[in-house]
């Protein structure tokens, strides 16, 4: 393979990664080397800013389990229209300090993506005081992309929870409800 083809492949990977991240509402992020409950990929909402994924979390926002500055993460992006796995890449994690130029730009992008914020006018102040803003910068090319996907299953065991599924309705309930409706009408 000559240098031109490698450069074209790298350009295609980067363009696919950037476009997929911009269009997707969720990413799945897994801290590299994490063990236990922090090792499962977690969905996070995000924004794309200045060549990297930016996230805000902890302190009343989404949990950022196991993501630490100086660490690495595996990021998986889904297709917007099919919701299937589209591209995956490794990223270097860094923390953006409140008030810095990078932090301000990232927060402006994130504010537009934050749905149903209880404090839209003062959200940046709250994030500076309570939350962490992280930057996930892609490192190297994509690890998965169309034409280069793993063949194994990506099914995961559900996370432990106290939630239960709904029990079947009692057999006499429909008759009881319909009887009340007939008496009122």
Secondary structure, 3 states (H helix, E strand, C coil): CCHHHHHHHHHHHHHHHHHHHHHCCCEEEEECCCCHHHHCCEEECCEEECCEEEEEECCCCCCCCCCCCCCEEEEEEECCCCCCEEEEEEEEEEEECCCCHHHHHHHHHHHHHCCCCCCCCCHHHHHHHHCEEEEEEEEEEEEEECCECCCCCCCCCCCCCCCCCCCCCCCCHHHHHHHHHHHHC
